[in-house]
C-alpha cells in the first residue's frame, strides 16, 4: 500500500511538472473535436473571431471539476454579454459530458477529448492538469496553468478587465 501511494504521488508530481501550456501570443490551435452531443466542433473556427474561454478539467462530475464548471455556469450570462464563448474540455466521453451538463445545467459545450487531440494542441501536461485560456481573434492572450476550481469565473473576469477587454459590475461593487 505504501509503495502504491509513493508511486501515485510521484506520477502526479511528474504530471504537474510537465505542464507547459501553449504560449501567450501563439495562434490558437486549429483542431476539431466532439462535443457532448457527439457533434464535431471546429474549434479553430470558434477561436478565429471574438473571445473564447477554454478550460480544461480532469474528470466530469468530480468535486473540483464540478466547482470549476459551475463557477463558469454561474457567471455565464455576464461573460456572454461581453461576447465570450466558453468550452470545457476533458478526456471524458460525449455521453459522460452530456450527463455532466444535464446534472449541473451547464449552458456551454463540453468537449470530449478522448483522443487527446485538443490537449496536445494546447501542449498540456497531462491528466491532472487544470488549465484555462482566453483566446481573442485567434490568438492566445491569457492562460492560467493552475486554474482554480471555485474562482475560475472570477479569475477569468479579472483577466478580461486587466486586459482592458471587458468590465463587470459584480467585480467593481
C-alpha positions, 0 to 999 in steps of 0.5 A, a space after each residue: 500500500 505504501 509503495 502504491 501511494 509513493 508511486 501515485 504521488 510521484 506520477 502526479 508530481 511528474 504530471 504537474 511538472 510537465 505542464 507547459 501550456 501553449 504560449 501567450 501570443 501563439 495562434 490558437 490551435 486549429 483542431 476539431 473535436 466532439 462535443 457532448 452531443 457527439 457533434 464535431 466542433 471546429 474549434 479553430 473556427 470558434 477561436 478565429 473571431 471574438 473571445 473564447 474561454 477554454 478550460 480544461 478539467 480532469 474528470 466530469 462530475 468530480 468535486 473540483 471539476 464540478 466547482 470549476 464548471 459551475 463557477 463558469 455556469 454561474 457567471 455565464 450570462 455576464 461573460 456572454 454579454 461581453 461576447 465570450 464563448 466558453 468550452 470545457 474540455 476533458 478526456 471524458 466521453 460525449 455521453 459522460 459530458 452530456 450527463 455532466 451538463 444535464 446534472 449541473 445545467 451547464 449552458 456551454 459545450 463540453 468537449 470530449 477529448 478522448 483522443 487527446 487531440 485538443 490537449 496536445 494542441 494546447 501542449 498540456 501536461 497531462 491528466 491532472 492538469 487544470 488549465 484555462 485560456 482566453 483566446 481573442 481573434 485567434 490568438 492566445 492572450 491569457 492562460 492560467 496553468 493552475 486554474 482554480 476550481 471555485 474562482 475560475 469565473 472570477 479569475 477569468 473576469 479579472 483577466 478580461 478587465 486587466 486586459 482592458 477587454 471587458 468590465 463587470 459590475 459584480 467585480 467593481 461593487 
